[in-house]
Amino acid sequence: MTAAHLQAGTLGALRLANRIVLAPMSRMQADEDGLPTQAMADYYAGYARSGVGLVITEAVYTDAAHSRAYFRQPGIADARQARAWARIAGAVHAAGRPVLMQLQHAGRLAEPGLHACALGPTEARAMGLAWQTQRPYAEAPVRAAGASDIEALVRGFADAARRARAAGFDGVELHGARGYLLDGFLSESALGHLEARLRVPLAVLRAVREAMPDGLLSWNLSLYKMDDYRYQPPGGRAEIEAIARALVAAGADVLHVTTRRALRAEPWGETLARTVREAVPDCALIANGGLHSGEDCDAALAHGGAQAVSLARALLANPDWFARLREGRALRAYAPGMEAAPLSC
Ligand SMILES: Cc1cc2nc3c(=O)[nH]c(=O)nc-3n(C[C@H](O)[C@H](O)[C@H](O)COP(=O)(O)O)c2cc1C
């Protein structure tokens, strides 16, 4: 019998040749203008050829103002960047696989030195060391987004989604996780009750839905933050359920539930994927976190009721993941820093 992760399926309106998704993974190797390169086209097409059922790109910044998170991050903030991305969508499609672009606004998690002043839900700075430069986030000033900033960032997401769709992407995923701007709004206790925290994320989701009526729209959801791995929502399980329902009501076709370990129960005794599944039974789900082998993927699919699973570190360390499993060869372990190696697949 074919293993569950190798079976064909669907994700919303997309048909998948199998249930394995290349998770969004920032490699930070665009050129200095945020233009994606030919090496990136070869890299994404290589994953498609290797067998993954769906490619989700690394996080792509949406506007030229404050959205950029990393040095050498690719953007889709203008027509020139969009044209370069069209080559990548074409290369993945030529390899026979669908592709979503992940759209991101950095918020207060922009690398120190990238912006004179980052934009956040409040003036609060991120904690600890920045991911790419290892400089203290505390070095980077943050300004609380006002009404005109919010209007501009919502428009930034909508325009970016329109460009991505016109460039040939099958849809977009909004980076609503890990403390970047959208998740920052969702989790910022200083903004008050959940309804207030949902205001900007839902405005972005609705605007993107309107800008891209026929593309697949995914939302990447996590509890943990880049600068707070232990974060738990103040309202626990009920809050997660309310967030999931609100995202789907505002137009999300897919919830991409991302954790450090997909099969680990949260403090309320259930995995995040399971809780989301029960809250929005009709929404397509991708489960993510700590999955390495084919058996891990099958266990996550069986447990969480997800349509697909996504892998980041296992596919980074093993661009030939499918071939290794087919041929019974051992998988390589991920080592921190692999993302900085030249792109290969
Ligand atoms: C090198 C690297 C880069 C990442 N970049 C992104 C990103 O651009 N967007 C995103 O949503 N998640 C990003 N993530 C998180 C992964 O998508 C994933 O949620 C996380 O690594 C857990 O999955 P895994 O155990 O399969 O690695 C990144 C992870 C790694 C290891």
PDBQT file of the ligand as one rigid body, heavy atoms in Angstrom, charges set to zero:
ROOT
HETATM    1  C1  LIG A 401      16.587  28.095   7.569  1.00  0.00    +0.000 C 
HETATM    2  C2  LIG A 401      15.132  28.321   7.893  1.00  0.00    +0.000 A 
HETATM    3  C3  LIG A 401      14.463  29.380   7.316  1.00  0.00    +0.000 A 
HETATM    4  C4  LIG A 401      13.101  29.597   7.583  1.00  0.00    +0.000 A 
HETATM    5  N1  LIG A 401      12.450  30.614   6.949  1.00  0.00    +0.000 NA
HETATM    6  C5  LIG A 401      11.109  30.729   7.095  1.00  0.00    +0.000 A 
HETATM    7  C6  LIG A 401      10.383  31.666   6.312  1.00  0.00    +0.000 A 
HETATM    8  O1  LIG A 401      10.916  32.377   5.458  1.00  0.00    +0.000 OA
HETATM    9  N2  LIG A 401       9.035  31.746   6.529  1.00  0.00    +0.000 N 
HETATM   10  C7  LIG A 401       8.393  30.956   7.454  1.00  0.00    +0.000 A 
HETATM   11  O2  LIG A 401       7.177  31.068   7.620  1.00  0.00    +0.000 OA
HETATM   12  N3  LIG A 401       9.067  30.039   8.178  1.00  0.00    +0.000 NA
HETATM   13  C8  LIG A 401      10.394  29.902   8.011  1.00  0.00    +0.000 A 
HETATM   14  N4  LIG A 401      11.062  28.935   8.706  1.00  0.00    +0.000 N 
HETATM   15  C9  LIG A 401      10.303  28.023   9.589  1.00  0.00    +0.000 C 
HETATM   16  C10 LIG A 401       9.951  26.735   8.845  1.00  0.00    +0.000 C 
HETATM   17  O3  LIG A 401       9.069  26.982   7.756  1.00  0.00    +0.000 OA
HETATM   18  C11 LIG A 401       9.312  25.697   9.788  1.00  0.00    +0.000 C 
HETATM   19  O4  LIG A 401       8.100  26.181  10.296  1.00  0.00    +0.000 OA
HETATM   20  C12 LIG A 401      10.213  25.318  10.958  1.00  0.00    +0.000 C 
HETATM   21  O5  LIG A 401      11.571  25.182  10.549  1.00  0.00    +0.000 OA
HETATM   22  C13 LIG A 401       9.771  23.986  11.589  1.00  0.00    +0.000 C 
HETATM   23  O6  LIG A 401       9.704  22.986  10.581  1.00  0.00    +0.000 OA
HETATM   24  P1  LIG A 401      10.841  21.862  10.395  1.00  0.00    +0.000 P 
HETATM   25  O7  LIG A 401      10.918  21.153  11.718  1.00  0.00    +0.000 OA
HETATM   26  O8  LIG A 401      10.360  20.995   9.284  1.00  0.00    +0.000 OA
HETATM   27  O9  LIG A 401      12.144  22.556  10.106  1.00  0.00    +0.000 OA
HETATM   28  C14 LIG A 401      12.420  28.729   8.474  1.00  0.00    +0.000 A 
HETATM   29  C15 LIG A 401      13.108  27.673   9.053  1.00  0.00    +0.000 A 
HETATM   30  C16 LIG A 401      14.441  27.453   8.762  1.00  0.00    +0.000 A 
HETATM   31  C17 LIG A 401      15.134  26.259   9.393  1.00  0.00    +0.000 C 
ENDROOT
TORSDOF 0
